[in-house]
Structure formats: C-alpha cells, structure tokens
Amino acid sequence: MKQAKKYLFSRGIDRMFIDAKEAFEFSVRFFRDVFRRPFHAGEIIHQSFEIGIRSLSLITLTGFIIGIVFTKQSRLPLEEFGATSWLPSLIGIAMVKALGPLVTALICAGKVGSGIGAELGSMKVTEQIDAMEVSAINPFKYLVVTRVTATTLMVPLLAAYFTFIGLYGSFLNVRLEESTSLTVFYQNAFSSIGFIDLYAAVAKSIVFGFTIGIVGTYKGFNATQGTRGVGRAANQAVIVTMFLIFIEEIVIVQITNWMRF
C-alpha cells in the first residue's frame, strides 16, 4: 500500500513537471507564431467580440455592486476617525490598484477560460483539429494565437471598464449620504493614483489576459479521453488560471513596490 502511494505521488510529481515543460513550449510557440502570416484578423475580431462584448453585462453588474458594497463597508470605519472625506480616494486606490484588474481577471477566467478550454477540448476529441491540419490550415495559428491575442487585448479594456463602473456605483452611494458631483468624485478618486499605479494596473491586466488565453487554449488543445476530457479541460483551465493570476498579482505588486524606491 505504501509503495503504491509512493508510486502515485512520484507519477504526480513527474506529470506536474512534464505539464510545466509542455506549457512553456506551448507559450514559446505562441510568441513564435504570433508575428507570422497569416494573421487571421477576422477571427481575432470575432473572438474579441465574444470575449469582450458578451462579458459586458456580467462585468457591469459585478463592478457596480462591488463599488456600492465596498463603499458601504468602508464608510463606517472612516466615520469613526472623522475621515469620510478620504472615501473617494480609498475607493479609487482599491479599484485601480487591485479590484479592477483582479476581479475582472477572475470573472474572465471563469467565463472565458472555461469556454475556451471546453470549445477547443471538444474540437480535439472530435478530431476537428486533425481535420484542419489535413485541410492545410494551421490549427495552432487559427485557434490558439487568435484566442490568446483576443484575451490579451480585451481583459485590460474590461478591467478599465470595471474600474469606472465600480467608481460610479461608489459615487451613487456617496451621493446619497452627502452632496457631491460626479466630476469632483472622480477627481478625488484619482488624486492619490500615480502613473506607476496606472502602469502596474495595465501590466497586470495584460498579463492576466495572456494567462487566461494561454492556459485555456493549452488545456483544450491537449484534451484527451473523450467527453470526460472536455469537462476536465474546462475545469483545469479555470483552476490553473486562477492560481496563476494570484501568483502574478503578488509578483507584480512586489515589483511595483520596489520601483517606488
């Protein structure tokens, strides 16, 4: 029994390193092919529409609610110190630096990442990808490069939209408690935000978008074991993407803090 457990553990470790190596080679292949013709601009636009426009309703609802809830939760502690005037700045810092890019990425990981993994996994197990190769179409270029490019482009835009919607929800909550204009609120919200904070937020969004695309396509492109493999690819795409997003968040925040000194 102990020998069997050791064997299974050893196989799991080996599989983890093999997956890491294959994922790295998959990513390298993306960077090698992304600048080569054909560029499939039409498919990139189509995928950008599927990722961006079709996610707007969920992003809008989530950002608006988070803005209201975060403002309500922050008001009481600030009132204890007589610092409610800092509320717009606090919300601005939270939205721009953390909540905007991170929550948007997590939403897209669940919605977009799983969808990409399931779609490509289904094409893989039904041999549609093999049929594309027979038809002289590069499936990696058409399926992977276009989707990763679309997620890398659209997630930063969705994160910026999420941030402004969240701030608007916060403004409405503040407006109920005190008299302030939308212009003044946004000015106060961004008063404590520097260029390095904006650069870091954009960098995080780009990295998160690339991670969502590359993990989803990798899991789907390498799906096996029929329909069961499709479900596994979609599930693993979400889990691995979220794990990597949190790791990337920590790393980028630490790098940003180093750049301030």
C-alpha positions in Angstrom: 0.0 0.0 0.0 2.8 2.4 0.9 4.7 1.5 -2.2 1.6 2.2 -4.3 1.1 5.6 -2.7 4.7 6.5 -3.3 4.4 5.4 -6.9 1.3 7.5 -7.4 2.9 10.5 -5.7 6.0 10.1 -7.9 3.9 9.9 -11.0 2.0 13.0 -10.0 5.2 15.0 -9.5 6.6 13.8 -12.8 3.3 14.7 -14.5 3.5 18.2 -13.0 6.9 18.9 -14.3 6.1 17.5 -17.7 3.0 19.7 -17.9 5.1 22.7 -16.9 7.6 21.9 -19.7 4.9 21.4 -22.3 3.1 24.6 -21.3 6.3 26.5 -21.6 6.9 25.1 -25.1 3.3 25.9 -25.9 3.8 29.6 -24.8 7.1 29.8 -26.8 5.3 28.5 -29.9 2.7 31.2 -29.4 5.3 34.0 -29.4 7.0 32.5 -32.4 3.8 32.3 -34.5 2.0 35.5 -33.4 4.1 37.6 -35.7 3.9 35.3 -38.7 1.4 35.4 -41.5 -1.5 34.8 -41.9 -2.8 36.9 -39.0 -6.5 35.9 -39.2 -7.6 39.4 -38.2 -11.2 38.5 -38.8 -11.0 35.7 -36.3 -9.3 37.9 -33.7 -12.1 40.5 -34.1 -14.7 37.7 -33.7 -13.0 36.3 -30.6 -12.6 39.9 -29.2 -16.4 40.3 -29.6 -17.1 37.0 -27.9 -14.8 37.8 -25.0 -15.4 41.5 -24.6 -18.9 42.4 -25.6 -20.5 39.2 -24.3 -18.9 39.8 -20.9 -20.0 43.4 -20.5 -23.3 42.6 -18.7 -21.6 40.4 -16.1 -18.7 42.9 -15.7 -21.2 45.8 -15.4 -23.3 44.1 -12.7 -20.3 42.9 -10.7 -18.4 46.2 -10.9 -21.5 48.2 -9.9 -22.3 46.0 -6.9 -18.7 45.8 -5.7 -18.5 49.6 -5.9 -21.6 50.1 -3.7 -20.7 47.3 -1.2 -17.1 48.4 -0.8 -18.2 52.0 -0.2 -20.7 50.9 2.4 -18.2 48.7 4.2 -15.5 51.4 4.2 -17.7 54.3 5.3 -18.2 53.2 8.9 -14.5 52.7 9.8 -13.7 56.1 8.2 -16.6 57.8 10.1 -15.0 56.6 13.4 -11.9 58.6 12.6 -13.8 61.5 11.1 -12.2 60.8 7.7 -15.1 60.3 5.4 -13.6 62.9 3.0 -11.0 60.2 2.2 -13.6 57.8 0.9 -13.3 58.6 -2.8 -9.5 58.3 -2.7 -9.8 55.0 -0.8 -12.2 53.6 -3.4 -10.1 54.9 -6.2 -7.0 53.2 -4.9 -8.8 49.9 -4.3 -10.4 49.9 -7.7 -7.4 50.9 -9.8 -4.7 49.1 -7.9 -6.4 45.8 -7.0 -10.1 45.2 -7.6 -10.4 46.3 -11.2 -7.7 44.1 -12.8 -8.0 41.2 -10.3 -11.8 40.8 -10.2 -12.1 41.2 -14.0 -9.5 38.6 -14.5 -11.2 36.1 -12.1 -14.5 36.7 -13.9 -12.9 36.1 -17.3 -11.1 33.1 -16.0 -14.4 31.5 -15.0 -16.4 32.6 -18.1 -13.9 32.9 -20.9 -11.2 30.5 -19.8 -13.6 27.6 -19.2 -15.3 28.4 -22.5 -12.1 28.3 -24.5 -11.0 25.0 -22.8 -14.3 23.3 -23.4 -14.5 24.6 -27.0 -11.0 23.5 -28.1 -11.3 20.3 -26.0 -14.4 19.4 -27.9 -12.7 20.1 -31.2 -9.7 18.0 -30.1 -11.7 14.9 -29.0 -13.9 15.0 -32.1 -10.8 15.2 -34.3 -11.8 18.6 -35.8 -8.3 19.9 -35.1 -6.8 17.0 -37.1 -9.2 17.7 -39.9 -7.9 21.3 -40.0 -4.4 20.1 -40.5 -5.5 17.9 -43.4 -7.1 20.9 -44.9 -3.8 22.8 -44.9 -4.9 25.1 -42.1 -2.6 25.7 -39.2 -4.9 24.9 -36.2 -2.4 26.4 -33.7 -2.3 29.7 -35.6 -6.1 29.8 -36.2 -7.3 28.5 -32.8 -4.7 29.4 -30.3 -3.0 32.6 -31.5 -6.3 34.3 -32.2 -7.8 33.5 -28.8 -4.8 34.4 -26.8 -4.4 37.6 -28.7 -8.0 38.5 -28.1 -7.9 37.8 -24.3 -4.7 39.8 -24.0 -6.3 42.8 -25.7 -9.8 42.6 -24.2 -9.1 41.9 -20.5 -7.3 45.3 -20.0 -10.3 47.1 -21.6 -12.7 45.2 -19.5 -10.7 45.9 -16.4 -10.7 49.7 -17.1 -14.5 49.5 -17.7 -15.0 47.6 -14.5 -13.0 50.2 -12.6 -15.1 53.1 -13.9 -18.4 51.3 -13.3 -17.3 50.4 -9.8 -16.4 54.0 -9.1 -19.8 55.1 -10.5 -21.5 52.7 -8.1 -19.5 54.1 -5.3 -20.4 57.7 -6.4 -24.1 56.9 -6.2 -23.7 55.6 -2.7 -21.7 58.7 -1.6 -24.3 60.9 -3.3 -27.0 59.5 -1.1 -25.0 60.5 2.0 -23.6 63.8 1.0 -23.7 66.4 -1.8 -21.0 65.9 -4.4 -20.7 66.0 -8.2 -19.5 63.1 -10.4 -16.6 65.2 -11.6 -15.4 66.1 -8.1 -15.8 62.5 -7.0 -13.7 61.1 -9.9 -11.1 63.9 -9.3 -10.8 62.9 -5.7 -10.8 59.2 -6.5 -7.8 59.6 -8.9 -6.0 62.2 -6.7 -3.9 59.5 -5.0 -3.2 57.5 -8.1 0.2 58.0 -9.8 1.4 56.9 -13.2 3.2 53.9 -11.8 -0.1 52.7 -10.4 -1.8 53.0 -13.8 1.1 51.3 -15.5 1.0 48.5 -12.9 -2.7 48.1 -13.4 -2.4 47.9 -17.2 0.6 45.5 -16.9 -1.4 43.2 -14.6 -4.4 43.2 -16.9 -2.3 42.3 -19.9 -0.5 39.5 -18.0 -3.8 38.2 -16.7 -5.4 38.3 -20.1 -2.5 36.4 -21.6 -2.6 33.8 -18.8 -6.4 33.3 -19.3 -5.9 32.7 -23.0 -2.8 30.6 -23.0 -4.0 28.3 -20.2 -7.4 27.8 -21.7 -6.1 27.0 -25.1 -3.4 24.8 -23.8 -5.8 22.7 -21.7 -8.3 22.5 -24.6 -5.7 21.8 -27.3 -4.3 18.8 -25.2 -7.6 17.3 -24.1 -7.9 13.6 -24.1 -10.3 10.8 -23.1 -13.4 11.9 -25.0 -16.2 13.9 -23.5 -14.8 13.4 -20.0 -11.6 15.1 -21.1 -13.6 18.1 -22.3 -15.0 18.7 -18.9 -11.6 18.2 -17.3 -10.0 20.7 -19.7 -12.6 23.3 -18.8 -12.3 22.7 -15.1 -8.5 22.7 -15.1 -8.4 25.8 -17.3 -10.3 27.7 -14.5 -8.4 26.3 -11.6 -4.9 26.7 -13.0 -5.7 30.2 -14.4 -7.0 31.5 -11.0 -3.9 30.1 -9.2 -1.5 31.7 -11.7 -3.4 35.0 -11.5 -3.0 35.2 -7.7 0.7 34.4 -8.1 1.1 37.0 -10.8 -0.7 39.6 -8.6 1.8 39.0 -5.8 4.8 39.3 -8.1 3.6 42.4 -9.9 2.7 44.2 -6.6 6.1 43.4 -5.2 7.9 44.6 -8.3 5.8 47.8 -8.2 6.7 48.4 -4.6 10.4 48.0 -5.5 10.0 50.6 -8.3 8.8 53.2 -5.8 12.1 53.3 -4.0 
